Amino acid sequence: MRKDVRILLVGEPKVGKTSLIMSLVSEEFPDEVPLRAEEITIPADVTPERVPTHIVDYSEAEQSDEQLYQEISKANVICIVYSVNNKKSIEKVTSHWIPLINDRTDKDSRVPLILVGNKSDLVEHSSMETILPIMNQYQDIETCVECSAKNLKNISELFYYAQKAVLHPTGPLYCPEEKEMKPSCVKALTRIFKVSDLDNDGILNDNELNFFQRTCFNTPLAPQALEDVKNVVRRNMTDGVQDNGLTLKGQSTFSLRFSLGMRQNIRLLDYSFPRVKIPPDCTTELNHNAYLFLQSVFDKHDKDRDCALSPEEVKDLFKVFPYMPWGPDVNNTVCTNDKGWITYQGYLSQWTLTTYLDVQRSLEYLGYLGYSIIYEQESQAAAMTVTRNKRIDLQKKQTQRSVFRCNVVGSQGSGKSGFLQAFLGRSLQRQRTIREDHKSLYAISTTYVYGQEKYLLLHELMPEFDFLGPDEADLSCDVVCLVYDVNNPQSFEYCAKVYKKHFMDSKTPCMLIAAKSDLHEIRQHYSLTPLEFCRRHKLHPPQPFTCNTSDVPIKDLYTKLTTMAMYPNIFHLCLPPHCCVSLRSHARLRCTCASKRCAYCLCQKLLTLGLLRSVKAQLRRVWNGVLINHPHTHTNTPTQKHPHTHATRLIPSTLPPKLPCFSSSRHLAQVDSKNSTFWLRASLGATVFAVLGFAMYRALLKQR
């Protein structure tokens, strides 16, 4: 919008140019009128458009032709004033003033003209019959106003229309020569109609029409006014009204007539997007309201209710866009059905991907769909959430993010693309049908980690990617997946070099994937085997993977990757080589161990209590004394010659497998039998409690 408006009044002498300006300023007809009024500036706060307005008068008696030409070149709009009771002044409009103005302005940037018929108080008839042919002849004329400086009739309206001619010109909307709306105007009105058509039935009912009226013209319509609108459209178009609602043609006709004829304040839906600054180590995600809005858009265009968008439905959805935002690679980036159509989950995943990678583009897309208008938000930025700094998440050992990025690294032909497509539920046979130019380097879908739905974004890095370059954006991920081909002896070496150079000292968790595990495994040409490499660098063992199956590939690996991304401080812990098998099998629940509240951790705490250790020690001493003082107790047993073996079987399983040597001290021979019974019962009770705790842990592990 312009910062100011400059209005120039021209015309024959004695037609009332100066009187119009004086009456506007003083709000009364002046007793004495000077030859020329000085330039007047109306402040922005007293104008309807909130724009400063400069009003300039012209006097043939006081100004030269050169001064007139300069004023014409500086004017934004020119009012040609004539007297309604003076035919000569009307003739001068076409014979002198319009040609003069056209000669002094460029053809491509003509100044809008307004015909002003002053002194309407002196006649009883209107001059419009004479003026209408002139308006039809000259397309630069915006409108014609009859007024009276003496009676103050239409004085403020005159200058208001002059402002509107500059701030809201009709040139971009309507082509007078062809009597049609311009293509850009048709496109804009079509977009407004599509956004206002909330049920997508091609007809604006009363509620939708009122929404359109309130949105575009900032004025709701009363029920009777709605009926009047429909009647006007019926009279002008045969197919403008259908099922008591406005069609696209009817809405366009109504919009054009309402904005041009009645000169109301039309507001095209604003889909400009704000700039959002993202701090380092932060990401962007859609919030709950944004997902609800996108869900409503999906339901609006899913006409066959099959929870998928066909190519025709996708095209219909993006009719409000100036271009098609999704290419054929999108179908290989998100989940699709058996027909290759984007499912509801895939639709939301693509929006999540766009927001994560390019938040400005996502804001632009939401603007095209009318998010801020429909949800009555100040801008589309209300749909975004900027996540907390990743370093703070590591310090607090928890995250509130919902989208996690995994960079997939591997040599050429190692199976990276198959790993990405398997995440979308596609087997190797289905992957072979993908065209080369439709392939995507991204794959995104949802996984569930302990009942929470999270998005995992897989990004395939090409082998020629320059890790040594200054661009570290592709390395700022949440988890790294190193893929090698078990059937290619040269494949693992690339993964080992990349890990040692870039990730060995980083805090990013890594997982090694042994791809194509259905093939024969060949020894890798590297100093260490993949398993030995993982042990040396304290990584999880290589995870076998294959997508050469008849069934849909399982998603256990992707769930593990998401869990590692959610809890990097836990999964990056270095495990010593002598860790027990139970702790390694518990790796799936390490994240819950961070809170020290899972069943496994509670059992570990119980087994490490000082009381339980003292019980074990007392039990050993008591049992040793029993064996020494009562050797005949086992004379009838099959293991009489091997009391140590029999005694070990009676000891609870929670005791360490290696017991200290039995002592032959004399003081153990005098052990109190009551004390022995007490400690024996206490140890057995603790053992039962520990066994029940481990059983609960195994049950919870199986459920998760």
C-alpha positions in Angstrom: 0.0 0.0 0.0 1.2 3.5 -0.8 2.5 5.8 2.0 0.4 8.8 0.8 -2.1 9.9 -1.8 -1.8 13.1 -3.9 -5.1 14.4 -5.5 -5.1 17.1 -8.2 -8.2 19.1 -9.1 -8.4 20.5 -12.6 -11.2 22.0 -14.7 -12.5 25.2 -16.4 -12.5 28.4 -14.4 -15.5 29.1 -12.1 -16.6 25.4 -11.9 -16.0 25.3 -8.1 -12.6 23.5 -7.7 -11.5 25.8 -4.8 -14.9 25.8 -3.3 -14.9 22.0 -3.0 -11.6 22.1 -1.1 -12.6 24.8 1.2 -16.0 23.1 2.0 -14.1 19.9 2.8 -11.7 21.6 5.2 -14.1 24.0 6.9 -17.2 21.8 6.6 -19.2 24.8 5.4 -19.5 26.8 2.2 -17.0 29.8 2.3 -18.2 33.3 2.0 -15.2 34.4 0.1 -13.3 32.0 -2.3 -9.7 32.7 -3.3 -8.5 32.2 -6.8 -6.5 29.1 -5.7 -6.4 27.1 -2.5 -3.0 26.2 -1.0 -2.0 22.6 -0.9 -3.8 20.9 2.0 -2.6 17.7 3.8 -5.1 15.6 5.6 -3.6 13.5 8.4 -3.8 9.7 8.2 -5.8 9.4 11.4 -8.8 11.2 10.0 -8.9 9.4 6.6 -10.8 6.1 6.2 -7.7 4.4 4.7 -5.3 5.7 7.3 -3.1 7.2 4.7 -2.0 10.9 4.5 -3.7 12.7 1.7 -2.5 15.8 -0.2 -5.1 17.9 -2.1 -3.7 20.2 -4.8 -5.8 23.0 -6.5 -5.1 24.3 -10.0 -5.8 27.9 -11.1 -5.4 28.9 -14.7 -5.1 32.6 -13.6 -2.2 31.9 -11.2 -0.3 29.0 -12.7 1.4 28.4 -16.0 1.1 25.4 -18.3 4.5 24.2 -17.1 3.4 24.2 -13.5 0.3 22.3 -14.6 2.3 19.7 -16.3 4.5 19.2 -13.2 1.4 18.8 -11.0 0.0 16.2 -13.4 3.2 14.2 -13.3 3.2 14.2 -9.5 -0.5 13.4 -9.0 -1.7 9.9 -8.1 -5.3 10.7 -9.1 -6.8 13.6 -11.0 -10.3 14.9 -10.5 -11.7 16.7 -13.6 -14.3 19.1 -12.2 -17.2 20.4 -14.4 -20.4 22.4 -13.6 -23.6 20.4 -14.1 -25.3 23.6 -15.3 -22.6 24.5 -17.8 -22.5 22.4 -20.9 -19.3 24.0 -22.1 -17.4 22.8 -19.1 -18.7 19.3 -19.8 -17.6 19.4 -23.4 -14.1 20.6 -22.2 -13.7 17.3 -20.4 -13.4 15.3 -23.6 -12.0 18.1 -25.9 -9.3 19.4 -23.6 -8.6 17.9 -20.2 -8.6 14.1 -20.9 -6.3 14.5 -24.0 -4.0 16.9 -22.1 -3.6 14.4 -19.2 -3.1 11.4 -21.5 -0.4 13.3 -23.4 1.5 14.0 -20.2 1.3 10.5 -18.8 2.7 7.1 -19.9 0.4 4.8 -21.6 1.4 1.9 -19.4 0.9 3.9 -16.2 -2.1 6.1 -16.7 -3.4 8.1 -13.8 -6.9 7.2 -12.7 -9.5 9.9 -13.5 -12.6 10.9 -11.6 -15.3 13.1 -13.1 -16.8 15.5 -10.6 -20.1 17.3 -11.4 -20.3 20.3 -9.0 -23.2 22.7 -8.3 -25.8 20.0 -8.3 -27.9 22.2 -6.1 -28.5 24.6 -9.0 -30.3 22.0 -11.2 -33.1 19.5 -10.6 -31.9 16.9 -13.2 -28.8 14.7 -13.2 -25.9 15.0 -15.7 -25.3 11.2 -15.7 -26.9 10.6 -19.0 -24.4 12.9 -20.6 -21.4 11.6 -18.6 -22.0 7.8 -19.0 -21.1 7.8 -22.7 -17.9 9.6 -21.8 -17.1 7.0 -19.1 -17.6 4.2 -21.6 -15.4 5.9 -24.2 -12.4 6.5 -21.8 -11.4 3.5 -19.8 -9.1 5.5 -17.5 -12.2 7.1 -15.8 -12.8 5.3 -12.5 -16.1 6.8 -11.6 -18.3 9.9 -11.7 -19.6 11.9 -8.7 -22.2 14.6 -8.6 -21.8 17.0 -5.6 -22.5 20.4 -4.3 -19.9 22.5 -2.5 -22.7 24.8 -1.2 -24.8 22.1 0.3 -21.8 19.9 1.3 -23.4 17.1 -0.7 -21.0 14.1 -1.5 -17.9 16.2 -0.6 -16.3 13.6 1.6 -17.4 10.8 -0.7 -15.6 12.6 -3.6 -12.2 12.5 -1.9 -12.9 9.1 -0.5 -13.4 7.7 -4.0 -10.3 9.5 -5.1 -8.3 7.7 -2.4 -9.9 4.4 -3.3 -8.9 4.9 -7.0 -5.3 5.0 -5.9 -5.2 2.5 -3.1 -7.5 -0.1 -4.7 -7.4 0.4 -8.4 -9.7 -1.6 -10.7 -7.1 -1.9 -13.4 -5.6 -5.2 -12.1 -9.1 -6.7 -11.7 -11.1 -5.7 -14.7 -10.5 -5.3 -18.4 -12.9 -2.6 -19.7 -12.1 -3.3 -23.4 -13.1 -7.0 -23.2 -15.7 -6.5 -20.4 -14.1 -9.4 -18.5 -12.1 -9.9 -15.3 -8.4 -10.4 -15.8 -6.9 -13.9 -15.4 -5.1 -12.9 -12.2 -8.4 -11.7 -10.7 -10.2 -14.9 -11.8 -7.4 -16.9 -10.1 -7.6 -14.9 -6.9 -11.4 -15.2 -6.7 -11.3 -18.9 -7.4 -8.9 -19.3 -4.5 -11.1 -17.3 -2.2 -14.1 -19.5 -3.3 -12.2 -22.7 -2.6 -11.1 -21.5 0.8 -14.6 -20.4 1.7 -16.2 -23.6 0.4 -15.6 -25.4 3.7 -17.5 -28.6 2.7 -16.0 -28.6 -0.9 -19.3 -29.2 -2.6 -18.8 -26.4 -5.1 -21.5 -24.2 -3.7 -21.4 -21.5 -1.0 -24.3 -21.9 1.4 -25.4 -19.1 3.7 -22.8 -19.8 6.4 -20.0 -20.1 3.9 -21.2 -17.0 2.0 -21.3 -15.1 5.3 -17.8 -16.3 6.1 -16.6 -15.2 2.6 -18.3 -11.8 3.1 -16.8 -11.3 6.5 -13.4 -12.4 5.4 -13.2 -10.4 2.2 -15.3 -7.3 2.9 -15.0 -7.3 6.7 -18.7 -6.9 6.9 -21.2 -9.7 7.7 -24.5 -9.9 5.9 -28.0 -10.1 7.4 -30.3 -12.9 6.3 -32.3 -10.5 4.1 -29.1 -9.2 2.6 -28.1 -12.7 1.7 -31.3 -13.2 -0.2 -30.8 -9.9 -2.0 -27.4 -11.0 -3.1 -28.8 -14.2 -4.5 -31.5 -12.4 -6.3 -29.0 -10.0 -7.9 -26.9 -12.9 -9.1 -30.0 -14.7 -10.4 -30.9 -11.7 -12.6 -27.4 -11.5 -14.1 -26.4 -15.1 -14.4 -28.5 -18.2 -15.1 -26.1 -20.6 -13.4 -24.9 -18.3 -10.6 -27.2 -19.8 -8.0 -27.6 -23.5 -7.4 -29.3 -25.3 -4.5 -29.9 -21.9 -2.9 -26.2 -21.2 -2.9 -23.7 -19.3 -5.0 -21.6 -21.1 -7.5 -18.1 -20.1 -8.5 -19.4 -17.9 -11.3 -22.0 -16.4 -9.1 -19.5 -15.6 -6.3 -17.1 -14.0 -8.8 -19.9 -11.8 -10.3 -21.1 -10.8 -6.8 -17.5 -10.0 -5.7 -16.7 -7.9 -8.7 -19.9 -5.9 -8.6 -19.7 -5.4 -4.9 -16.1 -4.2 -4.9 -16.3 -2.1 -8.1 -19.8 -0.8 -8.0 -20.3 -0.2 -4.3 -16.6 0.6 -3.7 -16.4 -1.4 -0.5 -13.1 -2.3 1.2 -12.3 -5.6 -0.5 -9.5 -7.6 1.2 -8.1 -10.5 -0.7 -7.0 -13.3 1.6 -3.5 -12.6 2.7 -1.2 -15.6 2.1 2.0 -13.8 2.7 4.2 -15.6 5.2 6.1 -14.2 8.0 9.8 -14.7 8.5 10.7 -17.0 11.4 14.2 -17.1 12.8 15.3 -20.5 14.0 18.1 -20.5 16.6 21.0 -22.9 16.1 20.4 -26.5 17.2 16.6 -26.0 17.2 14.1 -27.5 14.8 10.6 -26.5 13.7 7.4 -28.7 14.1 3.7 -28.3 13.5 1.6 -27.8 16.6 -1.7 -29.5 17.5 -3.9 -26.8 15.9 -1.9 -27.1 12.6 -2.4 -30.8 12.5 -6.2 -30.4 13.2 -6.3 -27.9 10.3 -4.5 -30.2 7.9 -6.8 -33.0 9.0 -9.8 -30.9 8.0 -8.3 -30.1 4.7 -7.6 -33.8 4.0 -11.2 -34.7 5.0 -12.5 -31.9 2.8 -10.8 -33.3 -0.3 -11.0 -37.0 0.4 -14.3 -37.4 -1.4 -14.4 -41.2 -1.7 -13.5 -41.5 2.0 -10.8 -44.1 1.4 -8.3 -42.4 3.7 -6.1 -41.7 0.7 -5.8 -38.9 -1.8 -6.0 -39.9 -5.5 -4.1 -37.8 -8.1 -7.3 -36.0 -8.9 -8.0 -35.2 -5.2 -4.4 -34.0 -4.8 -4.8 -31.7 -7.8 -8.1 -30.4 -6.4 -6.5 -29.8 -3.0 -3.7 -27.6 -4.6 -6.0 -25.6 -6.8 -5.6 -22.7 -4.4 -1.8 -22.8 -5.0 -0.1 -20.8 -7.8 1.9 -24.0 -8.6 1.9 -27.7 -7.8 4.0 -28.0 -4.6 4.3 -31.8 -4.5 6.2 -33.7 -7.2 6.2 -37.4 -8.0 9.0 -38.0 -5.5 6.6 -37.4 -2.7 4.9 -40.8 -3.3 8.3 -42.4 -2.5 8.9 -40.2 0.5 5.8 -41.1 2.5 3.4 -44.0 3.0 1.0 -44.8 0.2 -1.6 -47.5 -0.3 -1.5 -50.4 -2.8 -2.5 -48.0 -5.6 0.3 -45.6 -4.9 -2.0 -42.9 -3.5 -0.9 -40.9 -0.5 -2.5 -42.1 2.7 -3.7 -39.9 5.5 -0.6 -40.8 7.5 1.6 -40.0 4.5 -0.1 -36.7 4.0 0.7 -35.6 7.5 4.2 -37.0 7.2 4.9 -34.9 4.1 3.7 -31.7 5.9 5.9 -32.6 8.9 8.9 -33.1 6.5 8.4 -29.8 4.8 8.1 -28.0 8.2 11.3 -29.6 9.4 13.4 -28.9 6.3 12.0 -25.6 5.1 9.7 -23.8 7.6 9.3 -20.8 5.3 7.9 -22.9 2.5 5.5 -24.6 5.0 4.3 -21.2 6.2 3.7 -20.2 2.5 1.7 -23.4 1.9 -0.4 -22.8 5.0 -1.1 -19.3 3.8 -2.4 -20.6 0.5 -4.8 -22.9 2.3 -6.0 -20.0 4.4 -4.9 -21.2 7.8 -4.7 -17.7 9.4 -8.1 -16.7 7.9 -10.0 -19.8 8.9 -8.5 -20.1 12.3 -8.5 -16.3 12.8 -4.8 -16.2 13.7 -2.6 -13.2 13.2 -0.3 -15.2 10.8 0.6 -18.7 9.9 3.5 -18.6 12.5 0.9 -19.6 15.1 0.9 -23.1 13.6 4.6 -23.6 14.3 6.6 -24.7 17.3 10.3 -24.0 17.6 11.8 -26.8 19.7 14.2 -26.4 22.6 17.9 -26.3 22.0 19.3 -29.9 21.6 22.1 -29.2 24.1 19.5 -28.4 26.7 17.7 -31.7 26.0 21.0 -33.6 26.5 21.6 -31.8 29.8 18.1 -32.5 31.1 18.1 -36.0 29.6 14.7 -35.6 28.1 13.2 -34.0 25.0 9.8 -32.6 23.9 10.5 -33.0 20.2 8.3 -35.2 18.0 10.5 -35.3 14.9 13.9 -37.0 14.8 16.3 -37.1 12.0 18.5 -40.1 11.1 21.3 -39.8 8.5 21.8 -43.0 6.6 25.4 -43.4 5.5 26.9 -46.2 3.3 28.8 -46.9 0.2 27.3 -47.2 -3.3 24.9 -50.2 -3.5 25.0 -51.0 0.2 21.2 -50.9 0.5 20.5 -47.4 1.8 17.6 -46.8 -0.6 16.1 -50.2 0.3 16.4 -49.3 4.0 14.5 -46.1 3.4 11.8 -47.7 1.3 11.4 -50.6 3.8 10.6 -48.0 6.4 7.5 -47.1 4.3 6.5 -50.8 4.2 7.8 -51.6 0.7 9.4 -54.9 -0.1 12.3 -55.2 -2.6 9.9 -56.4 -5.3 7.8 -53.2 -5.0 10.9 -51.0 -4.8 12.0 -52.2 -8.2 9.0 -50.6 -9.8 10.1 -47.1 -8.8 11.3 -44.9 -11.6 14.8 -43.5 -11.3 13.7 -39.9 -11.6 11.0 -40.4 -9.0 13.3 -41.7 -6.2 13.7 -39.7 -3.1 16.5 -39.2 -0.6 14.1 -38.9 2.2 11.6 -41.2 3.9 9.4 -40.2 6.9 6.8 -42.1 8.9 5.7 -42.6 12.4 7.0 -45.0 15.1 5.9 -45.7 18.6 8.3 -45.5 21.5 6.7 -46.6 24.8 3.3 -45.6 23.6 4.3 -42.2 22.2 3.9 -41.5 18.5 7.1 -39.9 17.0 8.2 -39.1 13.5 11.4 -40.6 12.2 13.0 -38.8 9.2 15.5 -40.9 7.3 17.9 -39.0 5.0 20.1 -40.9 2.6 23.6 -39.3 2.2 25.3 -40.0 -1.0 28.8 -41.5 -0.9 30.2 -38.5 -2.7 29.0 -36.2 0.1 31.8 -34.1 1.3 32.0 -34.7 5.0 35.1 -32.5 5.2 33.3 -29.5 3.8 32.0 -26.5 5.8 28.4 -27.5 5.4 27.6 -29.4 8.6 23.9 -29.1 8.3 23.5 -32.7 7.1 25.6 -33.9 10.1 23.4 -32.2 12.6 21.1 -35.2 13.1 19.8 -37.1 16.1 21.1 -40.6 15.1 23.4 -42.1 12.5 22.7 -45.3 10.6 25.8 -46.9 9.0 24.8 -49.4 6.3 27.0 -52.0 4.8 26.4 -54.9 2.4 27.2 -58.3 4.0 27.8 -59.7 0.5 30.3 -57.0 -0.6 33.7 -57.3 1.1 34.5 -53.7 0.4 31.3 -52.2 1.9 32.1 -52.2 5.6 35.4 -50.3 5.2 33.6 -47.1 4.1 31.3 -47.2 7.2 34.3 -47.8 9.5 36.2 -44.8 8.1 33.2 -42.5 8.3 32.6 -43.5 11.9 36.2 -43.1 13.0 36.6 -39.7 11.3 33.3 -38.0 12.2 31.3 -39.9 14.8 33.8 -41.7 17.1 34.2 -38.6 19.4 30.7 -37.1 18.9 27.6 -37.5 21.1 25.5 -38.7 18.2 24.4 -42.3 18.7 25.2 -44.7 15.9 23.9 -48.0 14.8 25.5 -50.4 12.3 23.1 -52.1 9.8 24.1 -55.4 8.1 22.0 -55.0 5.0 21.1 -57.8 2.6 21.3 -60.3 5.4 19.3 -62.8 3.2 22.5 -63.2 1.1 25.6 -65.2 2.0 27.8 -63.2 4.4 31.4 -62.6 3.1 34.3 -61.6 5.3 34.9 -57.9 5.0 38.3 -56.6 3.8 39.0 -54.7 7.0 41.3 -55.3 9.9 38.4 -56.0 12.2 35.1 -57.8 11.6 32.0 -55.7 12.0 31.3 -57.4 15.4 34.8 -56.9 16.7 34.6 -53.3 15.5 31.4 -52.7 17.5 32.9 -54.3 20.6 36.1 -52.2 20.4 34.1 -48.9 19.9 31.4 -50.1 22.4 28.6 -50.0 19.8 25.6 -52.3 19.6 26.3 -55.4 17.5 25.4 -55.1 13.8 21.7 -55.4 13.2 20.8 -57.7 10.3 18.3 -56.3 7.8 16.7 -57.4 4.5 13.8 -56.1 2.5 13.8 -59.1 0.2 10.8 -60.6 1.8 7.3 -61.3 0.6 5.8 -59.7 3.7 5.9 -56.1 4.7 9.3 -55.4 6.3 9.2 -55.1 10.1 9.8 -51.8 11.9 11.7 -53.0 14.9 15.0 -51.4 13.7 13.3 -48.1 13.1 11.8 -48.1 16.6 15.3 -48.7 18.0 16.6 -45.8 16.0 13.9 -43.5 17.2 14.5 -44.6 20.8 18.3 -43.9 20.4 17.5 -40.5 19.0 15.1 -39.7 21.9 17.6 -40.7 24.5 21.1 -40.2 23.1 22.7 -39.7 26.5 21.7 -43.2 27.5 22.4 -45.1 24.3 25.8 -43.4 24.0 27.0 -44.8 27.3 30.1 -46.9 26.8 29.6 -50.4 28.0 32.6 -52.3 29.4 33.3 -55.6 27.7 32.4 -57.7 30.9 28.9 -56.3 31.1 26.4 -59.1 31.9 24.1 -60.5 29.3 21.1 -59.4 31.2 22.2 -55.7 30.9 22.7 -56.1 27.2 19.3 -57.7 26.7 17.9 -54.8 28.7 19.2 -52.3 26.1 15.7 -51.7 24.9 14.7 -50.2 28.2 17.8 -48.2 29.0 15.9 -45.0 28.5 13.6 -45.8 31.3 16.6 -46.7 33.4 17.5 -43.0 33.3 14.7 -42.5 35.8 15.7 -45.5 37.9 12.0 -46.6 38.1 11.7 -49.5 35.8 11.3 -53.1 37.0 14.9 -54.0 36.1 16.4 -51.1 38.0 14.3 -51.8 41.1 15.5 -55.4 41.1 19.1 -54.2 40.7 18.7 -51.8 43.6 17.2 -54.6 45.7 20.1 -57.0 44.9 22.7 -54.3 45.8 21.2 -53.4 49.1 23.6 -53.7 52.1 21.0 -55.7 54.1 20.7 -58.3 51.3 24.5 -58.6 51.1 24.7 -59.1 54.8 22.0 -61.8 54.6 24.0 -63.5 51.9 27.1 -63.4 54.0 25.4 -64.8 57.1 23.7 -67.5 55.0 27.1 -68.6 53.7 28.6 -68.8 57.2 25.5 -70.6 58.6 25.4 -73.1 55.7 29.1 -73.8 56.0 28.6 -74.5 59.7 25.7 -76.8 59.0 27.7 -78.8 56.5 30.7 -79.2 58.9 28.7 -80.2 62.0 26.0 -82.4 60.3 27.7 -84.4 57.6 25.4 -87.3 58.2 22.5 -85.2 57.0 23.3 -86.1 53.4 24.5 -89.8 53.9 21.4 -91.1 52.2 21.6 -88.8 49.2 22.9 -89.7 45.8 25.5 -87.0 46.1 27.0 -88.1 49.5 30.5 -88.1 48.1 30.0 -84.6 46.6 28.5 -82.5 49.3 29.7 -79.3 47.7 27.8 -79.9 44.5 24.6 -80.7 46.4 25.0 -77.7 48.7 25.4 -75.4 45.7 22.0 -76.5 44.3 20.3 -75.6 47.5 21.6 -72.1 47.5 19.2 -69.6 45.9 19.9 -68.5 42.3 20.5 -64.9 43.4 23.8 -65.8 45.0 27.0 -65.5 43.0 28.0 -68.7 41.3 31.4 -68.7 43.1 31.2 -69.2 46.8 34.1 -68.8 49.1 35.9 -71.9 50.3 34.3 -73.6 53.3 36.1 -72.7 56.5 37.0 -75.3 59.1 37.2 -72.9 62.0 36.1 -74.2 65.4 33.8 -71.3 66.2 31.4 -72.2 63.3 30.7 -75.5 65.0 28.9 -73.7 67.8 26.4 -71.8 65.7 23.0 -71.1 67.3 20.4 -73.1 65.5 17.7 -70.4 66.1 19.9 -67.8 64.5 20.5 -70.1 61.6 16.8 -70.6 61.0 16.1 -66.9 61.1 18.7 -66.0 58.5 17.8 -68.9 56.3 14.2 -67.8 56.2 15.2 -64.2 55.6 17.4 -65.2 52.7 14.7 -67.4 51.1 12.2 -64.6 51.4 14.5 -62.1 49.8 15.2 -64.6 47.0 11.5 -65.1 46.3 11.0 -61.3 46.2 13.9 -61.0 43.7 12.6 -63.7 41.5 9.1 -62.1 41.4 10.7 -58.8 40.5 12.6 -60.4 37.6 9.4 -62.1 36.4 7.6 -58.7 36.4 10.6 -57.2 34.5 10.3 -59.9 31.8 6.6 -59.4 31.5 7.0 -55.7 31.1 9.8 -56.2 28.5 7.6 -58.6 26.5 4.7 -56.1 26.4 7.0 -53.3 25.2 
